[in-house]
Amino acid sequence: MKLEAGRLRSLTEELRSRAELGLKRDIGLAASAFGRRTKSEWFPESGTILNGDDAAALPNGDEYTLFAAEGMRGEFVAADPWFAGFCSILVNVNDIAAMGGRPWAVVDVLFLGADGAERVLEGMAAASEALGVPVVGGHTARVSGATGLAVAVLGRAKRLIASETARPGQVLVAAVDLKGTFRGTGGNFNAATTAPHRQLRAQLAVLPELAESGLVGAGKDISMAGTCGTTLMLLEASGTGAVLDLERVPAPPAVDPLRWLTSFPSFGFVLAVDPANVEAVCGRFDAVGVAAAPIGELTDTRRLELRHGSERETYWDLREQALTGFGG
């Protein structure tokens, strides 16, 4: 991704001021209430469970049961109910994949409001079919106000990808499906709704395959915090820092850098990879049509710096200010 000379400083300031990043600071409310570690006596056979990752990972015999949930913002549901329904399944499935797991089933909570958002259900059904994940239950009711939607997912993993295991010396790899377009004027980059079902499922399968082969142990899916914000959350959880090279970030041609770096791609992940495994990891994604590239290096600074050519700016210093509060 290319920037005009001298643009990095203003771009960094714009990225830090985005509302999507600010919303991640609200997670600090949960961090204060529940803490980083669940009490070990609640899981006497498996010990402490870490909070704050893309999904909760509960040891279950020789594997993990993964459990996650997402709520859809009311204005999104009102503006594009079908796509909101589709995304409610998609984002949950991405959370499971980000942990090295395979999705098992989802349940939903849907309050159908006066805005008549019945197409939410059609979008959920389409995503369920496309991604191969059944909707097995939930709660649906009509209400007089706005439509509200939340979805929870169960998954299973044999070996985890977990944010807290990233470490200095590893390489940041971004993997994004670029074969899509922005939907509307916002930040949703849609590469899912028109893709063949087999392709979508093959792409998602790469994450647990990488975990099980030992090629990747740490990472996150790119959320509405965008590439930089998601990377920052990875660094916060692991107590690390990074230098992110914007020239190497996979991106569509001629895309606006601010819009791209704050977008939610329907398939996008940031992974921490040992240098010796970078080529193999990128090759796995390339085989299923996903653009993957090394975009930076992990450091011990607890600071995320952005680089473009000879320019360099500090995006966030975790030593001075937390983001989510779920620090390593």
Beta strands, then each sheet from edge to edge (+ up, - down):
strand 1: 37-38
strand 2: 49-50
strand 3: 56-60
strand 4: 63-72
strand 5: 102-112
strand 6: 135-142
strand 7: 148-157
strand 8: 171-176
strand 9: 181-182
strand 10: 188-190
strand 11: 218-221
strand 12: 241-245
strand 13: 264-265
strand 14: 268-273
strand 15: 291-299
strand 16: 303-308
strand 17: 311-317
sheet 1: 1+ 2-
sheet 2: 3+ 4- 7+ 5- 6-
sheet 3: 11+ 14- 8+ 15- 12+ 16+ 17-
sheet 4: 9+ 10- 13-
end
